[in-house]
């Protein structure tokens, strides 16, 4: 049986379609169909945003007393345009002396232009650092926030529990970064007012350039970091982009470092919220790569419920390469 040759118009159309797809991939290396289209194709429903597409948990052998610093390396395998709302949080949940904080890189930060303003602005990519009040019900004001420059944004609100936050524009792109929280100066106790300590947030890029983000004040002068750590990748909603597409991207999180040393680890695991919490459509997997955890974000699919939570078999490089 012979096959009729393609006509010239068909060849032109196919070539044009290929060139269009190639050009689109060059313009947006994260492009995928819309979440609605992918959900319909997979036969699943979309939960309300924000979407935690992947959570990573490291369980340590114990708490870290006299906490001074937390450092997390994060690598992004392609440029994520600011047409998406992507939150890469190397500090998904952190606790010192029972006080919760978090932070990371966002493709669209937003907040108040100053401590006096309540106008919300959306400058694009940046880094954020936030903490909550101890009970997450008592308001925590902007006196707990120091900005690192005039371009910083701030916020103190209660729509996700009472929190205070500093954010700073930072045009991150494909590459490797180190996100750090470092203990700073302590304000001595006065009368009924307890001692308070400032913790500074900074991001260092692969060239070694340090990008200060801002500082937040915590009650106390000597701190204990809890016995675990978390990171996540999230697709969120803003007034600027109420319904973001899900970018195709791989994000690698390194081994948590506490007080300058890799934390002694019991185990690591991944969890993909689906029916509760910050539920998300299933579109990601977390895999081990030596001592790193790689989050691969892609199309929406139906997950085997037995794999909604699973171990991540990471190993320290020294352990992985040591002779037997």
C-alpha positions, 0 to 999 in steps of 0.5 A, a space after each residue: 500500500 502506498 501513501 499519498 505524498 503531503 501536498 505543499 500547503 500541508 507541508 507549509 502548515 506543519 512547518 509553520 506549526 513546528 516553528 510556532 511551537 519552537 518560538 513559543 518554547 523559546 519565549 516561555 520555556 515553562 509553557 503548558 496548557 492551562 490548568 483547566 485544560 490539563 485537569 479536564 484531560 486528566 479527568 480531575 477537579 481543580 481545588 481552590 488556590 493557592 496550590 502547594 504542588 509539592 512539600 518536602 520534609 526533613 526530619 532531624 535527629 534533634 533540635 538545634 540549640 543556640 541557633 545562629 543561621 539557616 541556609 538553603 541552596 536552591 537551583 532553578 533549571 530555567 527562567 520562570 517568567 513573571 507571567 506566572 505566580 510561582 513561589 519557591 520556598 526553601 523555608 516552607 515552615 521554620 520554628 525558633 522558640 516556637 515562633 513560625 517563619 518562612 520565606 523564599 523566591 516569588 515570581 510576583 511579590 507584592 505588598 505595601 510600598 512603605 510602612 506608612 502606605 497601604 497601597 499594594 504594588 506588584 513589582 515582579 520577581 523578588 524574595 520574601 521573609 515573613 513571621 507570625 505572632 506566637 499564637 497567630 491570632 495577636 496582631 504583629 506590627 511593622 515595628 518588627 520589620 526592617 527594610 534593606 532598601 527603599 525598594 522593599 515592600 512590607 505588610 502586616 495582616 491577618 488573612 493567613 494568621 497574624 504575620 509581619 513580612 518584608 519583601 524585596 524586588 530581585 530579578 532571579 532567573 535560571 541558576 543556583 541561589 542560597 537563601 539564608 536567615 542569620 541572627 543579628 543584633 539583640 535588643 536588651 530587655 527593659 522593664 516588662 519588655 523581653 529581649 528581642 533579636 533581629 534576624 536578617 534575610 539575604 539571598 546569594 547568587 552563583 557569582 557570590 553577590 549578596 542580595 539583602 532582603 530585610 530583617 524581622 524581629 523575634 522575641 528572645 535572645 537565645 534560640 532553638 531551631 525545631 527538629 525538622 524543616 520544610 520546603 515547598 513549591 507553590 502556585 499562588 493567586 494575586 490581584 495582578 494574576 488571579 489564576 496563574 498557569 502552572 509553569 513546567 520547571 525543575 527546582 532542586 533543594 539542597 541539604 539544610 544547613 544549620 549554624 553553618 553545618 549540614 543538619 544531622 538527618 533521620 529521614 526525608 519525605 515528600 507530600 502532595 496535598 490534595 484534599 486538605 490544607 493548601 490542596 493542589 492538582 497533582 502535577 509534581 514529583 520529588 526525587 532524590 539526587 544525591 543529597 538533594 531533593 528535586 521537584 519536577 513540575 509538569 502536566 496534571 495527572 492522577 496520582 496513585 494515593 499510595 504515593 501521596 506521601 513517600 520517602 526521599 532517599 537522599 544521602 550526604 555526598 561524603 556518605 555517598 562517595 565513601 569507599 565501602 
